[in-house]
Amino acid sequence: MEAGGAELDTDRYLDDPRWRVAERVSDAALRRFPADVLAVAVHGPLAHGDDDGGGSGEVGLLVATYRPGGGPSPATRRVDGVLVDLTVAGADDYLRQATAITALWPLTADRYVTTRALHDPTGWLRTLRDEHLARLARARPAEFTAAARQAWYRGSAAHARALRLAEWYETDPALLMLGEARLAAATVQGLLSRTYFRDPGDAVRRTGLAGADMTEVGTVLARQAEELAARGRPVDGTVDDLLGG
């Protein structure tokens, strides 16, 4: 195995079936698509090397191909009890994704920065990381504010829907929408502070929103609306604002 980032804990690797499954997938992809696969890497909690999956849990795998449409198809399957989420992307397309500042940036950036290589003979994963970090260094504050505003709209809509469902005593749907509102509010906070997270659970946990109730989430969204207004434009506007007039 070619290790990218921090060194791999050999004992943990030998004891953890997730790594063995990841290597099997990598070997099979290289064997079946030798002319298409540029790099294969693990991303997500497993790539950090400090999670305790207990030998179960999900494996996030990236297969970068020389050209779009090459290699295996993206898929999610459970292999030997291990859930494998396989992302397949053309290398150039993935590099473009890595340099985009979107409303989901706090939830996607980690996969560009922290990976462990299973196959990377050209050092492409380092290029991926460097391109992403260079883009962040060039990014203007207004870009993060615009992305945060889009995430705020999603959170505000989910919170309003959760309130309405709760009034109708639709408890389970209300809780689902409240979860969406929590995650969106956490994403807004990540964008305003340029902080990215390992996954959605990490996002709500680190922002203190994991156990937030309806009122608390509403308070956070209201405070975020004030900050977005202070950064250049209020979240509420006119029809002309919407249409660019």
LUMKE-733715 format. One record per residue (C-alpha): x, y, z; residue in one letter. Coordinates in nm, 3 decimals. Example, Ala and Ser with C-alpha at 12.3 -4.5 7.8 and 13.67 -1.06 7.14 Angstrom:
((1.230, -0.450, 0.780), 'A')
((1.367, -0.106, 0.714), 'S')
***
This chain:
((0.000, 0.000, 0.000), 'M')
((0.118, 0.351, -0.086), 'E')
((0.049, 0.576, 0.211), 'A')
((-0.053, 0.937, 0.159), 'G')
((-0.059, 1.189, 0.444), 'G')
((0.022, 1.056, 0.789), 'A')
((0.185, 0.717, 0.820), 'E')
((-0.046, 0.421, 0.846), 'L')
((-0.075, 0.237, 1.178), 'D')
((0.020, -0.112, 1.061), 'T')
((-0.136, -0.291, 1.358), 'D')
((-0.464, -0.111, 1.314), 'R')
((-0.460, -0.184, 0.940), 'Y')
((-0.409, -0.555, 0.999), 'L')
((-0.696, -0.560, 1.253), 'D')
((-0.939, -0.350, 1.050), 'D')
((-1.130, -0.525, 0.769), 'P')
((-1.215, -0.186, 0.616), 'R')
((-0.858, -0.145, 0.498), 'W')
((-0.851, -0.495, 0.354), 'R')
((-1.175, -0.430, 0.164), 'V')
((-1.039, -0.097, 0.039), 'A')
((-0.727, -0.265, -0.095), 'E')
((-0.930, -0.537, -0.265), 'R')
((-1.143, -0.275, -0.442), 'V')
((-0.832, -0.083, -0.545), 'S')
((-0.658, -0.395, -0.677), 'D')
((-0.968, -0.499, -0.871), 'A')
((-1.009, -0.153, -1.027), 'A')
((-0.645, -0.148, -1.138), 'L')
((-0.670, -0.499, -1.275), 'R')
((-0.991, -0.436, -1.472), 'R')
((-0.921, -0.081, -1.587), 'F')
((-0.539, -0.054, -1.609), 'P')
((-0.546, 0.213, -1.879), 'A')
((-0.805, 0.431, -1.707), 'D')
((-0.715, 0.458, -1.338), 'V')
((-0.480, 0.738, -1.236), 'L')
((-0.516, 0.717, -0.858), 'A')
((-0.714, 0.540, -0.587), 'V')
((-0.749, 0.679, -0.236), 'A')
((-0.942, 0.647, 0.087), 'V')
((-1.109, 0.961, 0.218), 'H')
((-1.334, 1.037, 0.512), 'G')
((-1.292, 0.930, 0.878), 'P')
((-1.086, 0.623, 0.787), 'L')
((-0.829, 0.839, 0.607), 'A')
((-0.760, 1.034, 0.927), 'H')
((-0.645, 0.715, 1.098), 'G')
((-0.792, 0.807, 1.434), 'D')
((-1.150, 0.684, 1.412), 'D')
((-1.266, 0.374, 1.596), 'D')
((-1.488, 0.198, 1.349), 'G')
((-1.452, -0.130, 1.531), 'G')
((-1.392, -0.301, 1.198), 'G')
((-1.728, -0.186, 1.062), 'S')
((-1.860, 0.136, 0.916), 'G')
((-1.816, 0.306, 0.583), 'E')
((-1.519, 0.324, 0.351), 'V')
((-1.507, 0.629, 0.123), 'G')
((-1.306, 0.548, -0.188), 'L')
((-1.207, 0.777, -0.472), 'L')
((-1.101, 0.647, -0.811), 'V')
((-0.954, 0.925, -1.025), 'A')
((-0.942, 0.844, -1.395), 'T')
((-0.740, 0.992, -1.678), 'Y')
((-1.056, 1.096, -1.861), 'R')
((-1.425, 1.139, -1.772), 'P')
((-1.628, 0.821, -1.813), 'G')
((-1.329, 0.591, -1.773), 'G')
((-1.288, 0.323, -1.510), 'G')
((-1.566, 0.166, -1.303), 'P')
((-1.903, 0.328, -1.242), 'S')
((-1.969, 0.508, -0.913), 'P')
((-2.148, 0.272, -0.675), 'A')
((-2.232, 0.197, -0.315), 'T')
((-2.229, -0.163, -0.194), 'R')
((-2.170, -0.359, 0.122), 'R')
((-1.869, -0.588, 0.081), 'V')
((-1.796, -0.844, 0.353), 'D')
((-2.001, -0.638, 0.598), 'G')
((-1.825, -0.311, 0.510), 'V')
((-2.018, -0.035, 0.334), 'L')
((-1.812, 0.097, 0.042), 'V')
((-1.901, 0.431, -0.117), 'D')
((-1.712, 0.445, -0.447), 'L')
((-1.667, 0.784, -0.611), 'T')
((-1.529, 0.781, -0.967), 'V')
((-1.433, 1.105, -1.140), 'A')
((-1.211, 1.230, -1.418), 'G')
((-0.898, 1.378, -1.265), 'A')
((-0.942, 1.720, -1.428), 'D')
((-1.310, 1.737, -1.331), 'D')
((-1.225, 1.648, -0.972), 'Y')
((-0.958, 1.917, -0.961), 'L')
((-1.219, 2.168, -1.078), 'R')
((-1.454, 2.055, -0.802), 'Q')
((-1.173, 2.098, -0.552), 'A')
((-1.134, 2.464, -0.649), 'T')
((-1.503, 2.555, -0.621), 'A')
((-1.634, 2.746, -0.319), 'I')
((-1.994, 2.628, -0.284), 'T')
((-2.253, 2.612, -0.007), 'A')
((-2.137, 2.255, 0.063), 'L')
((-1.767, 2.341, 0.092), 'W')
((-1.747, 2.269, 0.469), 'P')
((-1.874, 1.915, 0.401), 'L')
((-1.661, 1.840, 0.093), 'T')
((-1.323, 2.005, 0.156), 'A')
((-1.193, 1.726, 0.379), 'D')
((-1.187, 1.478, 0.092), 'R')
((-0.953, 1.706, -0.101), 'Y')
((-0.718, 1.770, 0.190), 'V')
((-0.704, 1.438, 0.377), 'T')
((-0.661, 1.119, 0.175), 'T')
((-0.462, 0.798, 0.202), 'R')
((-0.330, 0.667, -0.125), 'A')
((-0.384, 0.309, -0.230), 'L')
((-0.243, 0.386, -0.576), 'H')
((-0.088, 0.718, -0.674), 'D')
((0.227, 0.669, -0.883), 'P')
((0.226, 1.025, -1.022), 'T')
((0.157, 1.210, -0.696), 'G')
((-0.181, 1.334, -0.821), 'W')
((-0.330, 1.337, -0.471), 'L')
((-0.071, 1.591, -0.360), 'R')
((-0.167, 1.803, -0.660), 'T')
((-0.533, 1.775, -0.555), 'L')
((-0.452, 1.896, -0.207), 'R')
((-0.224, 2.175, -0.323), 'D')
((-0.477, 2.303, -0.579), 'E')
((-0.750, 2.314, -0.316), 'H')
((-0.535, 2.495, -0.060), 'L')
((-0.409, 2.740, -0.322), 'A')
((-0.769, 2.820, -0.417), 'R')
((-0.854, 2.889, -0.054), 'L')
((-0.558, 3.124, -0.027), 'A')
((-0.690, 3.320, -0.328), 'R')
((-1.056, 3.319, -0.225), 'A')
((-1.212, 3.654, -0.143), 'R')
((-1.428, 3.691, 0.171), 'P')
((-1.727, 3.770, -0.052), 'A')
((-1.709, 3.423, -0.206), 'E')
((-1.751, 3.253, 0.131), 'F')
((-2.023, 3.500, 0.229), 'T')
((-2.219, 3.427, -0.090), 'A')
((-2.191, 3.053, -0.031), 'A')
((-2.294, 3.098, 0.334), 'A')
((-2.600, 3.295, 0.224), 'R')
((-2.711, 3.007, 0.002), 'Q')
((-2.664, 2.759, 0.287), 'A')
((-2.860, 2.993, 0.517), 'W')
((-3.158, 2.997, 0.281), 'Y')
((-3.163, 2.617, 0.286), 'R')
((-3.147, 2.614, 0.666), 'G')
((-3.414, 2.880, 0.705), 'S')
((-3.653, 2.694, 0.476), 'A')
((-3.594, 2.365, 0.661), 'A')
((-3.650, 2.535, 0.998), 'H')
((-3.975, 2.697, 0.882), 'A')
((-4.095, 2.363, 0.752), 'R')
((-4.001, 2.193, 1.079), 'A')
((-4.202, 2.451, 1.275), 'L')
((-4.508, 2.400, 1.057), 'R')
((-4.487, 2.022, 1.082), 'L')
((-4.454, 2.045, 1.460), 'A')
((-4.770, 2.260, 1.471), 'E')
((-4.947, 1.984, 1.279), 'W')
((-4.814, 1.724, 1.528), 'Y')
((-4.617, 1.557, 1.247), 'E')
((-4.337, 1.476, 1.487), 'T')
((-4.116, 1.247, 1.278), 'D')
((-4.111, 1.468, 0.965), 'P')
((-4.053, 1.771, 1.189), 'A')
((-3.750, 1.606, 1.345), 'L')
((-3.611, 1.523, 1.000), 'L')
((-3.648, 1.884, 0.886), 'M')
((-3.497, 2.007, 1.213), 'L')
((-3.195, 1.786, 1.140), 'G')
((-3.160, 1.949, 0.797), 'E')
((-3.184, 2.293, 0.956), 'A')
((-2.913, 2.205, 1.210), 'R')
((-2.678, 2.083, 0.938), 'L')
((-2.739, 2.388, 0.718), 'A')
((-2.675, 2.622, 1.012), 'A')
((-2.354, 2.433, 1.089), 'A')
((-2.253, 2.470, 0.725), 'T')
((-2.316, 2.845, 0.739), 'V')
((-2.093, 2.868, 1.046), 'Q')
((-1.824, 2.669, 0.867), 'G')
((-1.833, 2.901, 0.568), 'L')
((-1.825, 3.219, 0.773), 'L')
((-1.524, 3.092, 0.968), 'S')
((-1.362, 2.899, 0.677), 'R')
((-1.386, 2.576, 0.875), 'T')
((-1.446, 2.239, 0.714), 'Y')
((-1.570, 1.921, 0.878), 'F')
((-1.511, 1.549, 0.834), 'R')
((-1.879, 1.467, 0.785), 'D')
((-2.228, 1.599, 0.877), 'P')
((-2.210, 1.452, 1.227), 'G')
((-1.880, 1.626, 1.289), 'D')
((-2.031, 1.952, 1.157), 'A')
((-2.323, 1.967, 1.399), 'V')
((-2.113, 1.837, 1.687), 'R')
((-1.831, 2.089, 1.650), 'R')
((-2.067, 2.382, 1.604), 'T')
((-2.271, 2.292, 1.912), 'G')
((-2.586, 2.223, 1.710), 'L')
((-2.607, 1.847, 1.761), 'A')
((-2.867, 1.872, 2.038), 'G')
((-3.016, 2.210, 1.950), 'A')
((-3.395, 2.230, 1.971), 'D')
((-3.629, 2.424, 1.742), 'M')
((-3.592, 2.750, 1.933), 'T')
((-3.214, 2.726, 1.959), 'E')
((-3.173, 2.657, 1.588), 'V')
((-3.398, 2.953, 1.511), 'G')
((-3.184, 3.175, 1.732), 'T')
((-2.866, 3.061, 1.555), 'V')
((-3.020, 3.127, 1.212), 'L')
((-3.135, 3.474, 1.321), 'A')
((-2.786, 3.557, 1.446), 'R')
((-2.637, 3.430, 1.119), 'Q')
((-2.881, 3.647, 0.920), 'A')
((-2.753, 3.952, 1.109), 'E')
((-2.394, 3.860, 1.035), 'E')
((-2.468, 3.805, 0.665), 'L')
((-2.634, 4.147, 0.650), 'A')
((-2.331, 4.302, 0.819), 'A')
((-2.111, 4.139, 0.555), 'R')
((-2.277, 4.321, 0.270), 'G')
((-2.634, 4.219, 0.194), 'R')
((-2.940, 4.121, 0.400), 'P')
((-3.097, 3.780, 0.346), 'V')
((-3.431, 3.946, 0.266), 'D')
((-3.467, 4.142, -0.056), 'G')
((-3.696, 4.261, -0.333), 'T')
((-3.804, 4.113, -0.663), 'V')
((-3.548, 4.335, -0.833), 'D')
((-3.280, 4.191, -0.603), 'D')
((-3.386, 3.840, -0.699), 'L')
((-3.375, 3.918, -1.071), 'L')
((-3.053, 4.114, -1.051), 'G')
((-3.210, 4.454, -1.101), 'G')
***
